[in-house]
Amino acid sequence: MDNIIFESWESTFRTVVLTILGYLAMVFLLRISGKRTLSKMNAFDFVVTIALGSCLASISLNKNITLTDGVVAFSLFILMQFTFTYLSVHVKGFRSLITSNPVVVFYQGCFLENELKKQRLTKEEVYNECRLKGFSNLDEVHLIILESTGDISILETKGNGEINTTESM
């Protein structure tokens, strides 16, 4: 139970320096990796984000991890994310391994019950998103899609038969 409040100024200084340098290294690597790394997240992007945060915390607090080791770990996670997204764009069928497809959950006045159940989405959650987008009921809604990022897109039927798209969640 020794040193649970304060160990030494050297330990505190190390934590401050490694946190700042680790943070700067992560920001630099994220900037050069492109916008996709910081885009709305699907499951794969979410895992990379959590892993990067965990690496930064480990660099900051674990005395057995050097800044170089942390930067190498950042770089590997970003390289893996870049590689997987590159393959998902250029190799047919690879995208379906790491991301889900958008799913229609409401069409022309009817909820698609089977899709709601598969996606573990309730009607109340859909109604909530519609209210947040200014719909008091679903009479003006043509189509509702649960996107691969978890967002809900609403295609509105205008009075003249046109369809207008809004996105939420």
Secondary structure, DSSP 8 states (H G I E B T S, - for coil): -TTSS---HHHHHHHHHHHHHHHHHHHHHHHHH-GGGGSS--HHHHHHHHHHHHHHHHHHH-TT--HHHHHHHHHHHHHHHHHHHHHHHHSTTTHHHHS---EEEEETTEE-HHHHHHTT--HHHHHHHHHHTT-SSSTTEEEEEE-TTS-EEEEEE-TTS-EEEEEE-
